[in-house]
Amino acid sequence: MLPSYVGYVLLLVFGLFFTLITFVLQRRRKQAMTAEQFSTAGRSVGVGLASASIIAAWTWAATLMMSSSTGYQYGISGPYWYAAGACIQVLLFAIVAIHLKKRAPNAHTFLEFIGQRFDKKNHRLIMGFALMTNILVTSMVVLGGAIALNSLTGMNIYVAAFLIPLTFTIYTMIGGLKASFIADYFNTVMIFTILAIFATVVYVKFGIDPIYEGLKNMPSSNSMLTMASVPGLFFGMINIIGNFGAVFVDQAYWQRAIASKDSAASRAYIYGGISWFSIPFAIATFLGVSAAGLGITVGSPDSVAPEMAAHLLGGVGSILFLAMLFMAVMSTGAAELTAITNIIVTDIYRKSINPKASSGRLLYVSRRVTLGFGLMMGVLSILLFKVGIGLGWVYMAMGIFVSGAVIPVTLGLLWKKATNAGTFYGASAGLITGVTAWLTSANLLYGEISVSTLGELQSMFFGNITVFIVSGTISIGHALIANQEFDFDSLQDKFRSFDDDEHDDETTEEEVVYEGKRASAR
């Protein structure tokens, strides 16, 4: 629909724009960047900026691509199940955010809290879940962006998957978490603006009647025009379960609570969650359901959104959709990248390798980790393409791999009776039994275990629901039997700032050069 060079130009323009903004803001800062600022944005973010950041971070490429796919396949129930099924987790997270700010006010990651609340093996296990979550979410971000670039511009899908992470890696490496917040604000405004344009065009150009009549005359009209769609219901349940893991085990959302002011943390998640609902609900209705009602033929349900955008406004529609998609990709990508960096630096490097590292050393390591994982994301996405795993498959399978830790982690923060054994065996058994149920149901229902049968709604559902039931039963059951109580007050002094005076004497040459440049700039 567009020449391939358009994709390269968009990547270059967006990458340079946000990198330039970050660089200018860094130069205007009244104080030098420190490891604490890089990791937590000074813990001073207000409710408006935090809300916008939550909206942008939760608006994945899948939010635009996968939600439209559900509208195209399941009718009017698809947009609702996608939006409602992924909204409730952010709203409930407001409760968790309050308790984290109260019980671990100086923590840098939720894993740092887990390491003090439970034993070492639980810290390592939950860290495995957290890193898996970040990797899966980032893979979906890059997969969605690459699919859209390929379908709209013909750009090589492997090249796109490798280049997309570079657009957000560079400015994140310069400005840290605060740069991510600032980019998120711009991105949220752009996403809502473009969304309003598409909604207006669909209504003015076609109206409601032809879309309604088209859905009514489809063979599956009974399910397309009502909430009684059985596939839509299955998807809704998978969506709810899977996205609990994508929020409660994702450091990206914990670090927004950590970075927010005490008075802003809970309100930001409530405002952000409610506002976010409108994005997938609207985009899936105007691009997904409308495409089905108008009889638009698409190459794949995953690509219905960009193809419908091009149908509406031609080349302009394609460019607008790509711009909106890049806003989502860059926000989520930067959020996940800072999350991975904080986990590696706080829970591996500072905890086990160099406990007395100086602020300068931690900042140096943080930037190197950000760059390294940014490059690795592109390589991982290419591997997923190679084995034939697509966006929808990864999205629905995510809960099976990461949701085992949801109930144990939440109980550890909210309930003083949560135990080490219940947490460890609940999370690990949830993962093992969930994968087993997933594989078994695919084999029993469809006669074989393959990427295709594992991607079926029923297989995904049985795998996802098993994870929650088993992990919850074990972690809650053991806590009730053991009847132990943990003193949360004992955690108050367990967390210290990256900028504390205690540090080592190692300083790399790059740290000296960097701090020298900062001093001369001031």
C-alpha positions as CSV (number, residue, x, y, z in Angstrom):
1,M,0.0,0.0,0.0
2,L,3.0,2.3,0.6
3,P,6.6,2.1,-0.8
4,S,9.0,0.4,1.6
5,Y,11.1,3.5,2.1
6,V,8.2,5.0,4.1
7,G,8.7,2.4,6.8
8,Y,12.4,3.3,7.1
9,V,11.6,7.0,7.2
10,L,9.0,6.6,9.9
11,L,11.4,4.6,12.0
12,L,14.2,7.2,11.6
13,V,11.9,10.2,12.2
14,F,10.3,8.8,15.4
15,G,13.6,7.6,16.8
16,L,15.4,10.9,16.1
17,F,12.5,13.0,17.4
18,F,12.3,11.3,20.9
19,T,16.1,11.0,21.1
20,L,16.4,14.8,20.5
21,I,13.7,15.6,23.1
22,T,15.4,13.5,25.7
23,F,18.8,15.0,24.9
24,V,17.5,18.5,25.2
25,L,15.7,17.8,28.5
26,Q,18.9,16.2,29.8
27,R,20.9,19.2,29.0
28,R,18.4,21.5,30.8
29,R,18.4,19.4,34.0
30,K,19.6,21.3,37.0
31,Q,21.4,18.2,38.4
32,A,23.4,15.4,37.0
33,M,21.7,12.1,36.1
34,T,22.2,9.6,38.8
35,A,21.4,5.9,39.0
36,E,18.5,6.6,41.3
37,Q,17.0,9.2,38.8
38,F,17.6,6.8,35.9
39,S,15.8,4.0,37.7
40,T,12.9,5.8,39.6
41,A,12.5,9.2,37.9
42,G,13.1,10.7,41.4
43,R,9.9,9.2,42.8
44,S,8.2,12.5,42.1
45,V,5.9,11.9,39.0
46,G,2.4,13.4,39.4
47,V,-0.9,11.8,38.7
48,G,-1.4,13.3,35.2
49,L,2.0,12.2,33.8
50,A,1.7,8.8,35.5
51,S,-1.8,8.2,34.2
52,A,-0.7,9.0,30.6
53,S,2.3,6.7,31.0
54,I,0.1,3.8,32.2
55,I,-2.2,4.3,29.2
56,A,0.8,4.3,26.8
57,A,2.6,1.4,28.4
58,W,-0.6,-0.7,28.4
59,T,-1.3,0.2,24.7
60,W,0.7,-2.5,23.0
61,A,0.9,-3.2,19.3
62,A,-1.4,-6.0,20.2
63,T,-3.9,-3.5,21.6
64,L,-4.3,-2.1,18.1
65,M,-3.7,-5.2,16.1
66,M,-5.1,-8.0,18.2
67,S,-8.2,-6.1,19.4
68,S,-9.2,-5.4,15.8
69,S,-8.7,-9.0,15.0
70,T,-11.2,-10.0,17.7
71,G,-13.7,-7.6,16.3
72,Y,-13.3,-9.0,12.9
73,Q,-13.6,-12.6,14.0
74,Y,-16.2,-12.4,16.9
75,G,-18.2,-9.3,16.1
76,I,-19.4,-6.8,18.7
77,S,-18.4,-9.0,21.6
78,G,-14.7,-8.9,20.6
79,P,-14.0,-5.3,21.3
80,Y,-15.7,-5.5,24.7
81,W,-13.9,-8.7,25.8
82,Y,-10.6,-7.3,24.8
83,A,-11.0,-3.9,26.5
84,A,-12.8,-5.2,29.6
85,G,-10.6,-8.2,29.9
86,A,-7.4,-6.2,30.0
87,C,-8.8,-3.2,31.9
88,I,-9.7,-4.8,35.2
89,Q,-6.1,-5.7,36.0
90,V,-4.8,-2.1,35.8
91,L,-7.7,-1.0,38.0
92,L,-7.0,-3.6,40.6
93,F,-3.3,-2.9,40.5
94,A,-4.1,0.4,42.3
95,I,-4.6,-1.5,45.5
96,V,-1.2,-3.2,45.1
97,A,0.5,0.1,44.3
98,I,-0.7,1.6,47.6
99,H,0.7,-1.3,49.6
100,L,4.0,-1.3,47.8
101,K,4.5,2.5,48.5
102,K,3.6,1.9,52.1
103,R,5.6,-1.2,52.9
104,A,8.6,-0.7,50.6
105,P,8.8,3.1,49.9
106,N,12.5,3.0,48.7
107,A,12.3,-0.2,46.7
108,H,13.4,-0.1,43.0
109,T,11.7,-3.3,41.8
110,F,8.9,-5.5,43.2
111,L,11.5,-8.3,43.1
112,E,13.6,-6.3,45.6
113,F,10.5,-6.5,47.9
114,I,10.1,-10.2,47.2
115,G,13.7,-10.8,48.1
116,Q,13.1,-9.4,51.6
117,R,9.6,-10.8,52.0
118,F,10.6,-14.4,51.0
119,D,13.7,-16.5,50.7
120,K,16.4,-16.6,48.0
121,K,14.8,-19.4,46.0
122,N,11.5,-17.5,45.8
123,H,13.4,-14.4,44.7
124,R,15.0,-16.3,41.9
125,L,11.8,-18.1,40.8
126,I,9.7,-14.9,40.7
127,M,12.6,-13.1,38.9
128,G,12.4,-15.8,36.2
129,F,8.7,-15.2,35.8
130,A,9.3,-11.4,35.7
131,L,12.0,-11.6,33.0
132,M,9.8,-14.1,31.0
133,T,6.9,-11.6,31.1
134,N,9.1,-8.7,29.9
135,I,10.5,-10.8,27.1
136,L,7.1,-12.0,25.9
137,V,5.5,-8.6,26.0
138,T,8.4,-7.0,24.2
139,S,8.3,-9.8,21.6
140,M,4.6,-8.9,21.0
141,V,5.4,-5.3,20.7
142,V,8.0,-5.9,18.0
143,L,6.0,-8.6,16.3
144,G,3.0,-6.3,15.9
145,G,5.1,-3.4,14.6
146,A,6.9,-5.6,12.1
147,I,3.6,-7.2,10.9
148,A,2.1,-3.7,10.3
149,L,5.2,-2.4,8.5
150,N,5.3,-5.5,6.3
151,S,1.6,-5.4,5.4
152,L,1.5,-1.7,4.7
153,T,4.9,-1.0,3.1
154,G,6.3,-4.3,2.1
155,M,9.3,-3.7,4.3
156,N,11.2,-6.9,5.0
157,I,9.7,-8.3,8.2
158,Y,13.0,-9.4,9.6
159,V,14.7,-6.0,9.0
160,A,11.7,-4.3,10.6
161,A,11.8,-6.6,13.7
162,F,15.5,-5.7,14.2
163,L,15.2,-2.0,13.6
164,I,12.1,-1.3,15.7
165,P,13.8,-1.8,19.1
166,L,16.5,0.8,18.1
167,T,13.9,3.6,18.0
168,F,13.2,3.4,21.7
169,T,16.5,1.9,23.0
170,I,18.6,5.0,22.3
171,Y,16.5,7.6,24.0
172,T,15.8,5.2,26.9
173,M,19.5,4.7,27.4
174,I,20.0,8.5,27.6
175,G,17.2,9.5,29.9
176,G,16.1,6.4,31.8
177,L,12.6,6.1,33.2
178,K,11.8,9.8,33.1
179,A,12.5,9.8,29.3
180,S,10.0,6.9,29.0
181,F,7.3,9.0,30.9
182,I,7.8,12.0,28.7
183,A,7.6,10.0,25.5
184,D,4.5,8.3,26.9
185,Y,2.7,11.6,27.3
186,F,3.3,12.6,23.6
187,N,2.4,9.1,22.5
188,T,-0.9,9.1,24.4
189,V,-2.0,12.4,22.9
190,M,-1.2,11.2,19.4
191,I,-2.9,7.8,19.8
192,F,-6.2,9.4,20.9
193,T,-6.0,12.0,18.2
194,I,-5.6,9.5,15.4
195,L,-8.2,7.2,17.0
196,A,-10.7,10.1,16.8
197,I,-9.9,10.6,13.1
198,F,-10.6,6.9,12.2
199,A,-13.8,6.9,14.2
200,T,-15.1,10.1,12.4
201,V,-14.2,8.8,9.0
202,V,-15.9,5.4,9.5
203,Y,-19.1,7.1,10.7
204,V,-19.1,9.8,8.0
205,K,-18.1,7.6,5.1
206,F,-20.3,4.5,5.8
207,G,-22.6,5.2,8.7
208,I,-24.0,2.4,10.9
209,D,-26.6,0.8,8.6
210,P,-24.4,-0.9,6.0
211,I,-22.1,-2.3,8.7
212,Y,-25.1,-3.6,10.7
213,E,-26.7,-5.2,7.5
214,G,-23.4,-6.8,6.6
215,L,-23.0,-8.4,10.0
216,K,-26.7,-9.5,9.9
217,N,-26.2,-11.3,6.6
218,M,-23.1,-13.2,7.6
219,P,-23.5,-16.9,8.2
220,S,-22.5,-16.4,11.9
221,S,-24.7,-13.3,12.3
222,N,-26.2,-14.6,15.6
223,S,-22.9,-14.5,17.3
224,M,-21.5,-11.4,15.4
225,L,-24.3,-9.1,16.6
226,T,-24.7,-10.3,20.2
227,M,-22.6,-10.9,23.2
228,A,-23.5,-14.6,22.9
229,S,-20.5,-15.4,20.8
230,V,-18.9,-18.6,22.3
231,P,-15.5,-18.0,20.7
232,G,-15.7,-14.4,22.0
233,L,-16.4,-15.7,25.5
234,F,-13.5,-18.1,25.4
235,F,-11.2,-15.3,24.3
236,G,-12.5,-13.0,27.0
237,M,-11.7,-15.6,29.7
238,I,-8.2,-16.2,28.3
239,N,-7.7,-12.4,28.0
240,I,-8.6,-11.8,31.7
241,I,-6.4,-14.6,33.1
242,G,-3.4,-13.9,30.8
243,N,-3.4,-10.2,31.4
244,F,-3.2,-10.6,35.2
245,G,0.2,-12.0,34.6
246,A,1.1,-9.2,32.1
247,V,0.4,-6.6,34.8
248,F,1.1,-8.1,38.2
249,V,4.3,-9.8,37.2
250,D,5.6,-7.0,34.9
251,Q,8.1,-4.7,36.5
252,A,7.0,-2.0,34.0
253,Y,3.8,-1.4,36.0
254,W,5.4,-1.7,39.4
255,Q,8.0,0.9,38.5
256,R,5.3,3.4,37.6
257,A,4.0,3.0,41.1
258,I,7.5,3.4,42.4
259,A,8.2,6.5,40.3
260,S,4.9,8.2,41.3
261,K,4.3,10.5,44.3
262,D,2.6,8.8,47.2
263,S,-0.5,10.8,46.6
264,A,-0.6,9.9,42.9
265,A,0.1,6.2,42.7
266,S,-3.3,4.7,43.2
267,R,-5.3,7.4,41.3
268,A,-2.9,7.1,38.3
269,Y,-3.9,3.4,37.8
270,I,-7.6,4.1,38.2
271,Y,-7.6,7.1,35.8
272,G,-5.2,5.3,33.4
273,G,-7.2,2.0,33.4
274,I,-10.5,3.7,32.7
275,S,-9.1,5.9,30.0
276,W,-7.2,3.0,28.3
277,F,-10.5,1.1,27.9
278,S,-11.6,3.4,25.1
279,I,-8.6,2.7,22.9
280,P,-9.0,-1.1,22.2
281,F,-12.8,-0.8,22.4
282,A,-12.9,2.0,19.8
283,I,-10.2,0.8,17.4
284,A,-11.6,-2.8,17.4
285,T,-15.1,-1.5,16.7
286,F,-14.2,1.0,14.0
287,L,-11.5,-1.0,12.2
288,G,-12.3,-4.6,13.1
289,V,-16.1,-4.9,13.4
290,S,-16.6,-2.4,10.5
291,A,-14.3,-4.4,8.2
292,A,-16.3,-7.6,8.9
293,G,-19.6,-5.8,8.3
294,L,-18.4,-4.2,5.1
295,G,-17.0,-7.5,3.8
296,I,-13.4,-6.4,3.6
297,T,-11.2,-9.4,2.7
298,V,-7.9,-9.4,4.6
299,G,-4.8,-11.6,4.3
300,S,-4.9,-12.4,8.0
301,P,-7.0,-11.4,11.0
302,D,-3.9,-10.1,12.6
303,S,-3.5,-7.5,9.9
304,V,-7.1,-6.3,9.6
305,A,-6.4,-3.0,11.4
306,P,-3.8,-1.7,9.0
307,E,-5.6,-3.0,6.0
308,M,-8.9,-1.3,7.1
309,A,-7.1,1.9,7.8
310,A,-5.7,1.9,4.2
311,H,-9.2,1.1,2.9
312,L,-10.6,4.1,4.7
313,L,-8.1,6.8,3.7
314,G,-5.7,5.2,1.3
315,G,-2.0,6.1,1.8
316,V,-3.0,8.7,4.4
317,G,-4.8,6.1,6.5
318,S,-1.8,3.8,6.3
319,I,0.6,6.5,7.5
320,L,-1.8,7.5,10.3
321,F,-2.1,3.9,11.5
322,L,1.6,3.3,11.3
323,A,2.2,6.5,13.3
324,M,-0.3,5.4,16.0
325,L,1.3,1.9,16.0
326,F,4.8,3.4,16.5
327,M,3.5,5.5,19.4
328,A,2.3,2.3,21.0
329,V,5.4,0.3,20.1
330,M,7.8,2.9,21.4
331,S,6.0,3.5,24.7
332,T,5.6,-0.2,25.6
333,G,9.0,-1.0,24.3
334,A,10.7,1.7,26.4
335,A,8.6,0.6,29.5
336,E,9.7,-3.0,29.1
337,L,13.3,-2.1,28.4
338,T,13.6,0.0,31.6
339,A,11.9,-2.8,33.5
340,I,14.4,-5.4,32.4
341,T,17.2,-3.0,33.1
342,N,16.0,-2.3,36.6
343,I,15.7,-6.0,37.3
344,I,19.2,-6.8,36.1
345,V,20.8,-3.9,37.9
346,T,18.9,-4.1,41.2
347,D,18.2,-7.8,41.6
348,I,21.3,-9.4,40.0
349,Y,24.2,-6.9,39.7
350,R,23.6,-4.9,42.9
351,K,22.3,-7.9,45.0
352,S,24.8,-10.6,44.0
353,I,27.7,-9.1,42.0
354,N,28.6,-5.7,43.5
355,P,26.5,-4.9,46.5
356,K,28.5,-1.7,47.3
357,A,28.5,-0.3,43.8
358,S,28.5,3.5,43.5
359,S,25.8,5.5,41.8
360,G,28.1,6.2,38.9
361,R,28.9,2.5,38.5
362,L,25.2,1.6,38.6
363,L,24.4,4.2,36.0
364,Y,27.1,2.9,33.8
365,V,25.8,-0.7,34.1
366,S,22.2,0.4,33.6
367,R,23.0,2.1,30.3
368,R,25.0,-0.9,29.0
369,V,22.2,-3.3,30.0
370,T,19.6,-1.1,28.3
371,L,21.6,-1.2,25.0
372,G,22.3,-4.9,25.2
373,F,18.7,-6.0,25.8
374,G,17.4,-3.5,23.2
375,L,19.5,-5.2,20.5
376,M,18.5,-8.7,21.8
377,M,14.8,-7.9,21.5
378,G,15.1,-7.6,17.7
379,V,17.0,-10.9,17.5
380,L,14.4,-12.7,19.6
381,S,11.5,-11.4,17.5
382,I,13.2,-12.7,14.3
383,L,13.5,-16.2,15.9
384,L,9.8,-16.2,16.7
385,F,9.0,-15.4,13.1
386,K,11.3,-18.2,11.9
387,V,9.5,-20.8,13.9
388,G,6.1,-19.6,12.7
389,I,4.8,-18.1,15.9
390,G,2.5,-15.0,15.4
391,L,1.2,-12.2,17.4
392,G,-2.2,-13.8,18.4
393,W,-0.5,-17.0,19.5
394,V,2.0,-15.3,21.8
395,Y,-0.7,-13.0,23.2
396,M,-3.0,-15.9,24.3
397,A,-0.2,-18.2,25.4
398,M,1.4,-15.5,27.7
399,G,-0.8,-16.2,30.7
400,I,0.2,-19.9,30.7
401,F,3.8,-19.0,31.2
402,V,3.6,-16.0,33.6
403,S,0.3,-16.1,35.5
404,G,1.5,-18.7,38.0
405,A,3.2,-16.0,39.9
406,V,0.2,-13.6,40.1
407,I,-1.5,-14.9,43.2
408,P,1.7,-15.8,45.2
409,V,3.2,-12.3,44.5
410,T,0.0,-10.5,45.4
411,L,-0.5,-12.5,48.6
412,G,3.1,-11.8,49.5
413,L,2.4,-8.0,49.4
414,L,-1.1,-8.0,50.9
415,W,-1.3,-10.9,53.3
416,K,1.0,-11.5,56.3
417,K,0.2,-15.2,56.3
418,A,1.8,-15.9,52.9
419,T,4.6,-18.5,53.2
420,N,7.8,-19.3,51.5
421,A,6.8,-22.9,50.6
422,G,3.3,-21.9,49.4
423,T,4.7,-19.1,47.2
424,F,7.4,-21.3,45.7
425,Y,5.4,-24.5,45.0
426,G,2.3,-22.5,44.1
427,A,4.1,-20.5,41.3
428,S,6.1,-23.4,40.0
429,A,3.3,-26.0,40.1
430,G,1.0,-23.5,38.4
431,L,3.4,-23.2,35.5
432,I,4.0,-26.9,35.2
433,T,0.4,-28.0,35.4
434,G,-0.7,-25.2,33.1
435,V,1.7,-26.2,30.4
436,T,0.7,-29.9,30.9
437,A,-3.0,-29.1,30.6
438,W,-2.3,-27.0,27.5
439,L,-0.4,-29.7,25.7
440,T,-2.9,-32.5,26.8
441,S,-6.0,-30.6,25.8
442,A,-4.5,-29.8,22.3
443,N,-3.7,-33.5,21.8
444,L,-7.0,-34.8,23.1
445,L,-9.2,-32.2,21.3
446,Y,-7.3,-31.9,17.9
447,G,-5.3,-35.2,17.7
448,E,-1.8,-33.6,17.7
449,I,0.4,-31.2,19.4
450,S,1.5,-28.4,17.1
451,V,1.8,-24.6,16.9
452,S,-1.7,-24.7,15.2
453,T,-3.5,-26.9,17.8
454,L,-1.8,-25.2,20.7
455,G,-3.1,-21.9,19.4
456,E,-6.8,-23.0,19.4
457,L,-9.0,-21.2,21.9
458,Q,-10.0,-24.3,23.9
459,S,-6.4,-25.4,24.3
460,M,-5.4,-21.9,25.5
461,F,-8.3,-21.7,27.8
462,F,-7.6,-25.0,29.6
463,G,-3.9,-24.1,30.0
464,N,-4.7,-20.6,31.4
465,I,-7.4,-21.6,33.8
466,T,-5.3,-24.4,35.2
467,V,-2.4,-22.1,36.1
468,F,-4.6,-19.9,38.2
469,I,-6.5,-22.6,40.0
470,V,-3.4,-24.6,40.9
471,S,-1.2,-21.7,41.9
472,G,-4.0,-20.1,44.0
473,T,-5.0,-23.3,45.7
474,I,-1.4,-24.2,46.8
475,S,-0.3,-20.8,47.9
476,I,-3.5,-20.0,49.8
477,G,-3.8,-23.6,51.2
478,H,-0.3,-23.8,52.6
479,A,-0.6,-20.3,54.2
480,L,-3.8,-21.4,56.0
481,I,-2.3,-24.7,57.2
482,A,1.1,-23.2,58.3
483,N,-0.7,-20.2,60.1
484,Q,2.5,-18.1,60.1
485,E,2.6,-14.3,60.3
486,F,5.1,-12.0,58.7
487,D,5.9,-8.6,60.2
488,F,5.8,-6.0,57.4
489,D,7.2,-3.3,59.7
490,S,10.5,-5.1,59.6
491,L,10.9,-4.2,55.9
492,Q,11.0,-0.4,56.4
493,D,14.8,0.0,56.6
494,K,15.7,-2.8,54.2
495,F,15.8,-0.8,51.0
496,R,18.4,1.9,50.3
497,S,18.8,4.5,47.5
498,F,21.2,3.9,44.7
499,D,22.7,7.3,45.6
500,D,23.6,6.4,49.2
501,D,27.1,7.3,50.4
502,E,28.1,3.7,50.8
503,H,29.9,2.7,47.6
504,D,33.0,1.1,46.1
505,D,36.0,2.9,44.8
506,E,35.8,1.5,41.3
507,T,35.2,4.1,38.7
508,T,35.5,3.4,35.0
509,E,37.0,5.8,32.5
510,E,33.7,6.3,30.8
511,E,32.1,7.3,34.1
512,V,34.8,9.9,34.7
513,V,34.4,11.3,31.2
514,Y,30.6,11.4,31.5
515,E,30.6,13.1,34.8
516,G,33.2,15.6,33.6
517,K,31.0,16.5,30.7
518,R,28.0,17.0,33.0
519,A,30.1,19.2,35.3
520,S,31.2,21.4,32.4
521,A,27.6,21.6,31.1
522,R,26.5,22.9,34.5
